[in-house]
């Protein structure tokens, strides 16, 4: 138990990312429209709150502080950006396939190197990571080449890909940690 806690503490960012990707993937898979809307409105709220904080800071600041910064301009821009994100969700969402495809494709390239790193360290099952990397590369290319007809279908597919991606990441992290501990760098 103590060893498990130590490993989780050592890799808390990886564990958090894997858990987040899994939950996000399941939400997109099961509730694509609601999840998309919640994400957009959440982002819009954060942007508008940051804008309001900048505006308040500008008007509460001394003259010297106010004229040496961009509190008013950045505040107004953040509020407008928040409104755009909130009310132009469909337009912004149309860019998601390209971004998501690129993320999958780049992740596949990084996992390909990870697979060959495992091979160079003597892991006999390095090819499992390579297969996962190739799956990410193919999924990324599919999304980039044919971003599907409807956004909701894409959201479900993105959710499925995130679930697969998080499972791959968990397997890779476990394998890498096991091999890394036995590998000594001189």
N, C-alpha and C positions, 0 to 999 in steps of 0.2 A: 504494500500500500504506500509506504513511504517513497519507494522508488517511482511509483506511478505519479505521485504528487510532484516529485522533483522533475520528472520528464515533462509533465504538463506545465510546470512553472518555467522550465527552460524554453519551451516552445509555445508559450501562451498566445503569441501573435498568430502562429500557424493554426493552433487549435481554434482560436476565435474566428479566423478567416474561414476555415473549413466548416465550422458550425453555422456561421453567417451565410455562407454560400448554400449550404444544405437547406436552411430554413427559407432563404429567399427563393431558391429553386422550387421548393414545395409550394410556397405561396403563389409564385407565378404559374406553376403547373395547375394548381387547383382553383385559384381565383385570379386569373390574369387581369381582368379589367379593374377590379377593386384594388389589387396590389399596385397596378400602374398609377391609378388615380391617387392613392394614398402616398406613394412615393413622390409624385409631382407636387401635390399640395403640401407635403411635408417639406420638400425642398423650397417651395415658394414661401412658406411661412418662415423658414430659417433665413432666407435671403431678405425678406421684408423686415424681420426682427433686427438683423444686422444693420440694415439701412436705417431703421428707426434709432438704433443705438448710436450710429454715427451722427445722425441729425441732432439728436439730443446732446451728444457730446460737443458738437459744433456750437450750439446755442448756449451751452453752459460754460464753455471755455472762455478764457480771457481773450481780449483782442489779439494779443501777441500770439497765443496758441492757435487761435482760429485762423489767422492769416498765414500761418506757417504750415498749415495742413490742408487736406482736401476733404474734411469731414462732411461738409454740406454736399459737395458734388458726388462723393462716393456713396453717401447716404441715399441721395435721390436715385442714383444709378442702380443701387442694390434693390431699392423698393420697386423701381420700374422693371428690373430683371425678374424679381419675384412675381410681379403681376403677369409678365409675359410667360413665365414658366407655369403659373397657375392656369392662365386662360388660353394658352396656345399649346396645350398638351399634345394634341394630335400631330401638329407640325413638328414639334420637338421629338415626339415618339417615332416619327418616320426616320429620324437619324439613328435611332437605337440599333437597328440591324447592322449597320456598318460598324458602329462602335463595338457591339457585341462580337461580331465576326472577327474583328481585329484583335480583341482581347483573347478570344479562343485561339486564334492562329498564333499569336505571339506566345501565349501560354504553352502551346504545343511545341514551338521551337525551343523554349526554355526547358521543357520536360525532355525533349530529345537530348539536349546536352546532359541533363540529369541522368538519363539512362546510360549514356556513354561514360559518364563519371562513375556510375555504379559498376559498369563493365571494367573500367580501368582499375577499380579498387578490388576486383576479383569476385564480384557478386555473380553467382551462377544464374540468378533469375532477373538479370538486368533487362531482359527483353520484355518482361511484363510492363515495366515503366515505358519502354519504347512503344509497345502496343497502345498504351494509354495516350502517349504523346501523339501518335499517328491518328488516333480517334479524335483528339482535340484539333489537330491540323485539318482533318477532313471536315469535322463539324464547322470549324471556322470558315473554310472555303465554301461549304454549302450555304452558309448564311450570307457570306459576301457575294456569291454569284447569284443566288436566287433567294432574295429576302422574303419570300412567300407572299401570298395574296392579301391576307388580313393581318393586322397588328396583333389581334388576340391569339391567332394561331401561332404567330411568332413568339408571343409572350409565353405561351405554353411550351413551345419548343425550347425557348431560352431557359425556362424553368427546368425542363428535363435535362438540358445540357449542363446547367449549374449543379444539379443533383449528381450527374455522372462525374463532372469535374471535381466536386468536393470529395466523392468517394475515391477517385484517382489520387487526389492530393493526400488524403489520409493514408492510403496504401503506400504511396511514394515516401511520405514522411516517416512512416514506421519502418519501411525497408532501409531507407537512407540512414536513419538513426542507428539501427541495428548494425549495419555495415560500418558506419563511421566509427563506432565505439571499438570495433575490432581492427580498424585501420590506423596505423601509426605513421605520422608524417615525420620524416627525419630531416 
